[in-house]
Structures are given as structure tokens and as C-alpha cells.
Amino acid sequence: MHNNYITVDTVNHINAELSNYCNAACPMCARFDSDQKLVKAITNNRHTTLDDIQYRIGTDVIKNLKMFRSCGNVGDGTMNPECYDIYEFIRNTNSKATLTLNTNGGARSAEFFKEMAKLGVVIIFSIDGLQDTNHLYRRNVKWEKIMENVKSFTDAGGIAIWDYLIFKHNEHQIDEAEALSQQLGFVSFNRKTTTRWDDFDKEGNWLQRKKIAVDNYELEKPSDDNFKKYSNKKWAKQHSVTSQKIICQSFSNTNVEIFLHANGNVSPCCYLGDLALHESKNLISNYDSVNIHHRSLEEILNGNYFQEIWKGIQGKMQKYKLQTCQQVCGVCQ
């Protein structure tokens, strides 16, 4: 890989947060602080627009994509009023790219999901339980609405994937949910673990939460260690700031991905997507320098932020090796 590996011409994956609105109110989501109050810095009512994709990202980049996906950090892409228009534009511009969308499935109409199926968009539905448990985490999301939208999508030939986030209150329903997924026409059922119970402090030391109290209900981690993201300190240590090598999932020999935030900021991946919350902000003197409303995509990728992060990933400059990169993509040697 050459020094300017991250260029407009090499970008072939885009993960776009189409909206930082969300119809749900999931406990422990980054949208909320410890008191379950919205964090205004990252929920400032923004949508990625069709103009952003068509003109600021640009048709040439869209034509080169292998994948376009929307797996938002704090929002649900279906909340964007131009969601369908954006996917339609990308499909009409690039007939071969894989298009995916993550959603809780509780917003928009059944007709919307039917039309998304016709575009060939793969939809990953985040459904964490059954009728009596899904709402305990996916708050404000109605089960009946999810089922209506899922059926509309799969009946129209849509490729649907079920992501099931495991907690103590729903771990007993996994097999039943998987059976339901098959009845509804899902192509796969993914048992998902969560990092919400575990964290690292500023020095990279492993921390562990026991319970998360929300309103009058306490969310608890699953009883089975197989369903815990960081099940022991040894694993956590291997993925801490002591890691010597970073195997970046965004920049590889074949794939170069960028993350487009709803406010127009561009970063290497979703883990660094909310710039104000990460130490990567120390590499940026002015947020306008990484925002497509103020700089061209080419200027952003050739700028200080991307190039210095790339030095850290390559191990050339220890001071640029971000803690987030080491925790998520770090490997001990």
C-alpha cells in the first residue's frame, strides 16, 4: 500500500448514517447520557441528503462501489425522508453494488419496505426478542408494525436478515425467534453479543457493568458467557491499548471504506464516526476540514486527519495510534 492509499479512486465501500433521528429509545444507546437524556451534540436532527450522495460524494465514487450500507451509530436510516430516493439513485448508478440497510423495522409503511425489496436492498432487521420482550430494549417500537413491514418486505422477494441482540430477558427465546425467522422468510438469523456491559477507561483498562437501570426495569447481561462480548479479562487485555498491531477493517488490500455521518463529517469507520466523542478529534483543528459541506471528498481524504490515522494503523507513528482503533481492531503479537 502506498502512502496515499486512501483516495477518492480507492473508496469502494460507504457506510452512511442516513439519519441521526430514531423512532426507538434503546437504553445504553449513544444517543443518551447516563440519565437517558438525549446528547445534543450527536442528535442534532440531521439527515444525509440525496444531494450529499449525488453531488458531494459524487457519481464517480458511487459507480466504483462494491457496497453501500447504512448502519447508523445513533439513528435509523428509515427515518430519513429521502431514504428510498438515495438507494434508488445508487442502484440506478451502480447495478452491481451490494446495498444493505439496518433498521429496527418499526418505522415507515409496508409499501416502503416492498419498494426497497424491489431495489434489491438487503435489510438487516434488529429484533431483540419476541412480542413480549422486544420492547424491553427496542423501546417505542411496536411488534405489530415490525411484523407488518417484515412480511411486506419478504413477500416482495426481499432478502432479510434477523439480528438478535441477547440479554438475560430474551436469551430463553432464541430458538423460538429463530424458528419464527424461518417462517417469515429470513435468509439468516444472527445471535448478537453486545459491548454495552463492558468498556475501557482512558488508560485502556477493562471495566464491567453489572446492570443497567432504566425507569423501573433493570437490563441484565445474559447468564451464558457465550453471549457476553467480553467474557473475561484476558480477551479484553488482548483488545486493549497494549495491542501492538492494528488490522483495520476499513482499509485493506481490497476494501477501502469511509463512514459518512448524518451531519456530513467523514471518518474511516463508524467507530470513529461521532468525532466529538473520540480521541480522534485531537487530530482535527477544525471540523469543517472533514465535512463534505465545506470540503470536497478528495480534500478530506488527502487531508491531515485521514493520513495521520493511516500512519497510526501502519504502526509508523505511535502517537497517531488511536485507542479506539486498538480496542476494536488491535491484535497482540
C-alpha positions, 0 to 999 in steps of 0.5 A, spaced: 500 500 500 502 506 498 502 512 502 496 515 499 492 509 499 486 512 501 483 516 495 477 518 492 479 512 486 480 507 492 473 508 496 469 502 494 465 501 500 460 507 504 457 506 510 452 512 511 448 514 517 442 516 513 439 519 519 441 521 526 433 521 528 430 514 531 423 512 532 426 507 538 429 509 545 434 503 546 437 504 553 445 504 553 444 507 546 449 513 544 444 517 543 443 518 551 447 520 557 447 516 563 440 519 565 437 517 558 437 524 556 438 525 549 446 528 547 445 534 543 451 534 540 450 527 536 442 528 535 442 534 532 436 532 527 440 531 521 439 527 515 444 525 509 441 528 503 440 525 496 444 531 494 450 529 499 450 522 495 449 525 488 453 531 488 458 531 494 460 524 494 459 524 487 457 519 481 464 517 480 465 514 487 458 511 487 459 507 480 466 504 483 462 501 489 462 494 491 457 496 497 453 501 500 450 500 507 447 504 512 448 502 519 447 508 523 451 509 530 445 513 533 439 513 528 435 509 523 436 510 516 428 509 515 427 515 518 430 519 513 425 522 508 429 521 502 431 514 504 428 510 498 430 516 493 438 515 495 438 507 494 434 508 488 439 513 485 445 508 487 442 502 484 440 506 478 448 508 478 451 502 480 447 495 478 452 491 481 453 494 488 451 490 494 446 495 498 444 493 505 440 497 510 439 496 518 433 498 521 429 496 527 423 495 522 418 499 526 418 505 522 415 507 515 409 503 511 409 496 508 409 499 501 416 502 503 419 496 505 416 492 498 419 498 494 426 497 497 425 489 496 424 491 489 431 495 489 434 489 491 436 492 498 438 487 503 435 489 510 438 487 516 432 487 521 434 488 529 429 484 533 431 483 540 426 478 542 419 476 541 412 480 542 413 480 549 420 482 550 422 486 544 420 492 547 424 491 553 430 494 549 427 496 542 423 501 546 417 505 542 417 500 537 411 496 536 411 488 534 405 489 530 408 494 525 415 490 525 411 484 523 407 488 518 413 491 514 417 484 515 412 480 511 411 486 506 418 486 505 419 478 504 413 477 500 416 482 495 422 477 494 426 481 499 432 478 502 432 479 510 436 478 515 434 477 523 439 480 528 438 478 535 441 482 540 441 477 547 440 479 554 438 475 560 430 477 558 430 474 551 436 469 551 430 463 553 427 465 546 432 464 541 430 458 538 423 460 538 425 467 534 429 463 530 424 458 528 419 464 527 425 467 522 424 461 518 417 462 517 417 469 515 422 468 510 429 470 513 435 468 509 439 468 516 438 469 523 444 472 527 445 471 535 448 478 537 453 479 543 453 486 545 459 491 548 454 495 552 456 491 559 463 492 558 468 498 556 475 501 557 477 507 561 482 512 558 488 508 560 485 502 556 483 498 562 477 493 562 471 495 566 464 491 567 457 493 568 453 489 572 446 492 570 443 497 567 437 501 570 432 504 566 425 507 569 423 501 573 426 495 569 433 493 570 437 490 563 441 484 565 447 481 561 445 474 559 447 468 564 451 464 558 458 467 557 457 465 550 453 471 549 457 476 553 462 480 548 467 480 553 467 474 557 473 475 561 479 479 562 484 476 558 480 477 551 479 484 553 487 485 555 488 482 548 483 488 545 486 493 549 491 499 548 497 494 549 495 491 542 501 492 538 498 491 531 492 494 528 488 490 522 483 495 520 477 493 517 476 499 513 482 499 509 485 493 506 488 490 500 481 490 497 476 494 501 477 501 502 471 504 506 469 511 509 463 512 514 459 518 512 455 521 518 448 524 518 451 531 519 456 530 513 463 529 517 467 523 514 471 518 518 474 511 516 469 507 520 463 508 524 467 507 530 470 513 529 464 516 526 461 521 532 468 525 532 466 529 538 466 523 542 473 520 540 480 521 541 480 522 534 478 529 534 485 531 537 487 530 530 482 535 527 483 543 528 477 544 525 471 540 523 469 543 517 476 540 514 472 533 514 465 535 512 463 534 505 459 541 506 465 545 506 470 540 503 470 536 497 471 528 498 478 528 495 480 534 500 478 530 506 481 524 504 488 527 502 487 531 508 491 531 515 486 527 519 485 521 514 493 520 513 495 521 520 490 515 522 493 511 516 500 512 519 497 510 526 494 503 523 501 502 519 504 502 526 509 508 523 507 513 528 505 511 535 502 517 537 497 517 531 495 510 534 488 511 536 485 507 542 479 506 539 482 503 533 486 498 538 480 496 542 476 494 536 481 492 531 488 491 535 491 484 535 497 482 540 503 479 537 
